[in-house]
């Protein structure tokens, strides 16, 4: 790790020198490229320099303890050693996290898909609760939420809702939300007061860029029909709703929220591209047989990842055994504590795997 850090520090110094060169300053493209690289490297270089500073002070304290006999100097050295050792450990851990490979999708917007699962009408109402939770969380972070498609139930829930969430660090914060979310509560329609268990699936797909997913139009079958509302009644007198089928994979996307057929087609194509990219990523991950399963799970939609228990007012994330008795505030979008814990667990696991791989080499 430290040889890598030395190389990075030398590269940072080289960029600093180059950016002071008049020829580089006059070349806008080169200057901006170097400035971006410098900004990316700065936190790691700053952390490494802080580590070296603490390490030097700790070595000096240890030297005093091994060579000095003066009681006052020895006491000062002991105190400094006790202070610096945990600081050094903290810096090493921080640097290990910063040096981990970056998720190529970290800075992307997402397509969020929530679908009611087992539980009938109650599952649809829970889907609405989850969508509100993510919408409130997006609001807290200054993100934009755009509903792309929705299929409502008769009592204010959703059979399915698809939305685009855009903003800074959306995917990196929400990528651990994919999976099965379970709710345990007494439905309003339950006269006997029995607790029911219902579930919804959540998919978090990074927005695909046009250059990454090439879709052959000959591979797409498009059907158009009149959009419908509750009970199947027509809400539009033209064939504006779109059903897009990707023939090679069998992926089907339907859009009917817009009154314009062209707008529905555009939205359907965006969702299809994201799903195809997600499928490609899963296939590539499956091929890497040596890849270890993450501590926080694979994020597969079949996994039960979290339970929301209303009678006890708790929310439990099963991947990291985290239970918080703040269900109401969590459903109001206060989920940073859960997400931060998931990110930390993922980083810890990545560090352990990296250390194990290095030892094996």
N, C-alpha and C positions, 0 to 999 in steps of 0.2 A: 504493500500500500504506500509506504513512504517513498519508494523510488518513483512511483507514479506521481505522487504529490510534488516531488522535486522537479520532475519533468513539466508538470503543469505550471509550477512557479516560474520556471525558466521561460516557458511559452508566454506567460503573463508579462514578464519583464521585456521580452522581445516585442510584444504588441505595444507596450508602453513606449518603447524607443521608436518603433515604426510610426506611431501616431504623432510623434513630434517631428517627423520628417516632412518638410514642405511639399515634396512631391506626392506624398500620401494624402496630406491635408487637401491638396488641390484636386485629388481624384475622389469625388464624392462617393462613388460606389464602393471603392476599396476601403475608404475611411469608415463608412457606415457598417461594412462587414466586420472590420476589426473592432469597432466600438461595440457591436453586438456580442462578439466573442469575448471581449474584455468584461462586459457586464455579466455574461454567463459564468466566467471563471472567477470573478472578484470574490463572491462569498466563500468559495472553497479556498482560495489563496489567503484571504483574510483569516479564515479559521485555522489554516495550517501555520501561519505566522504566529497566531496567538498560542497555538499548541507549542511551537518551538520556544516561545518566550517562557511559558509555564514550565516546560521541560528543563530549560536552562536553570531557572530559579530553583527547581526541585533538586537538580543535580548538585547545585551549589550548597543547598541545605544538607543534603546527604554527605557531602564532602566535609562540611563542618562537623557533623556528628561523628564521622570516622577519624577526624584528625585533631579536633580541639579538645581541650580539657577544662576550659573556663565554664563554670556552671551557668552563668548568665547567657553566654553565647550558645551553649548546648540547649538551654531552655527555649531560646528564640528559634533555634534551628528546628527543634521538635515541633513547636507550634506552627512554623511555616510549612513543615513537611505534612502535618496533619491537615492543613488547609489546602495545600497544593495537590496532594494525591487525588482527592475526589474531583478537583477541578480538571486535572489532566485526564481522568477517566471520562468525565463529561465531554471534554473536547474530542477525545478519540471517538466516542460514540456519535457525536454530532458530525464529525468528518466522515465517518463510515457511511452515514446516511446520505450526506451530500455527494459522495463519490459513487453511490449506486447508479446503475444505468437508468436513465430517465425513460419514463413511459412515453413512447412516441405520440400517444393520443392525449397526453395530460392536458394540453391547452385547448382541446376541442370543445365545441358545443355538443349537445347530446340530443338524441331522440329518445324520449321517455315513453314507454309503453306499459300501461297498467291494465290487467285483465282480471275480471272476477273469476274465481275458481270454484271450489266446493263451498256450498252454503247457500245457494239460491239467491233470493232477494237480499239477504243479509250480506253476502259476499259483494254484491253490487254496491251496497251502501258503504262497505269498507273500502272498496275501490275509490269511491268519492272522498272518503276520509284521507286516504293515502295521497290522492291528487292534491287535496287541499294542503296537506302537510308539506309536500314538495313545493307547491306554489308559494306558501308562506316562507319556506326556507329560501327559495329563490328571491323573494322580496327582501328578506333580511340581508342577502348578499348583493343586492342590486342587479340581479339577473333578469332577463326577459323571458317570459313564458308565452308561447304561442300554441294554442290548441290546433292541431292539424286534423284530427278526426275523433269523433266520439259516438258511442252507441249507448244511449241512456236506457235505464229501466223505468218502470212506471212509478217508482217511489223516490226518485231523486238520486238514484245510484247510477253506476256505469257498468255495462257489460264489458266495455273496453273504452279506453281513452288514450290517445296518442298526442304527445306535445313536443315541441321543440323548445329546449331551454338553452339560451345563449348568454354568454358572459365570460368573465375571467375565472379560470380553473374549474369550470363546471364538471368536466369528466373526471378530473383528479379527485374531486370531492364526492361525487355521486356514484362512481363506478362500483363501489362495494354494496350498493343498494339492490343489485340485481339478484333475484331469487324469489323464494316463496315467503310471503309475509302472512302471518296467521293472527287472527283476532279471536279472543274469548270474551263474550259478553252476553247479556240477556237481551234478545231482540225486542223492539217495541211491540211486536205482534205476538210475543210469547206470553200468554196469560198466566201460565204456571210459574213463571220466573226462573225457568231453567237456563243455565248457561249454554250457549251454542258456540261451536268452533267453526269458523269460516276462514277462507284463505283467498289470497290474490297473488298473481305472479307479477313481478316487476322486471322489465328489461331496460337496460341502459345501453344504448348504442351510440358510439362516437359518430358524429356527423361525417359522412364520406365526402371526400374531395373528388371533383370530376376526373382529375388525372389518375386517381387510384382505382376507380371501379369503372371498367369499360363494359357497358351493357349493349349487346347486339339487339337492335330493334326487332330483328327476325326471331329473337328468342322470347319476345313479349307478346302475350295475347291480351287485348284490351276489350272489355265488354262495358257498354254504357247502359244505364237504366235510370228510372226516376227515383230520386231519393225519397226516403220514407221516414216518418217519425214514430211516435209511440203507437203500438198496435198495428203498424204497417200502413197507416194512412199516408197518402202522398203529400209531401210538403213542397213539391216543385212540379211544374207542368211540363218541364223539358227533361230530356235524358242527360242530366248533368252529372249524376253519380257515376263513378268509375270503379271497375274491378280490374286490377292489373295482375296478370299471372306470368311469373317467370318460368317458362316451360322446362328448362334443364333442371331446376331445383325444386319446382313445385311451390315456390313461395307465392302467396297471394296477398295483395294489398288492396283494400277498398277505401275509397274516399268519397264522401257525399256532403261534407259540411259547407262547401262553397257552392254558390249558384251557378258558377261558371265551370263548364266541363274542362276547359284548358287549365284553370287553376287547380282543379281536383287532380288532373293528370300530372301536373308539376309536383304537387305534394306527394302523390303516390310514387312518383319516380324517385323523390328524395328519400322516402322511407324504404323503398326497395333497395336503393344503393346502400343505405346503412345496414340493412339486413344481410345483403350479400357480402358486405365487408366483414360483418360480424361472423358470418358463416366461414369465410376464408380464414379469419383469425383463429376460430375454433379448430378448423382442420389442421392449420399449421401447428397449433399447440398440441393436438393429438399425436402428430407425427414425432414430436420431441419426446420420445419415450423416457429419456433420462431426466426430464424435468420433474422436479418434486412438487407435490401438491402443496399449495400455500396454506399457512396456518389459518387464514381467514376464509378458506374455501375457494372453490373455483368460480363462484358466481353463477353456476349453472342454474337455469330456471327451475330445475327439479329439486333444488335444495331448500329446505326450510331454514331460513336464516334468522327470523325474528318473530317474537310473539308479543302481542299487545293485549294485556289482561286488564279488563276494565274493573272487575270486582276488587282487584288488589291494587289498582292504580299503578301498575308496573309495566315496563317495557324491557324485554330480555333479548339480547343478541346472543344466539346460541353458538356462534363461531368463536367468540372470545369469552364466553361465560360472563357477560356484563349484564347486570340488572340495575335499572334505575327506577325509583319510585317517583316518576315525574311524567306519567302518561299524558296528562292533559297538555302540558307545555310542549312535549315532544310532538304531539299531533298538531300543535299550533306552529310547528316549524323549528322548535328549539332542539335540534338534533346534532349540534356541533360536538357535544361531548361523546356521542356514540361514534360519529364519523372520525373524530380525532383519535379515539381509541383503536378503531379499525386500521387507520393509517399507521399508527405506531406499531401495532401487532404485525402488520405486513412488512414494515421496515425491519423490525427485529428478526422476523423470519428470513428475510432476504440477506441480512447480515450474517446470520447463522449459516445459511447455505453457502454464502460466499466464503466464509472462513473454513467450512468443511471442504469445499472444492479446492481451496488453496492448500489445505493440509494434505489432501489426496494427491495433488500434483507434486 
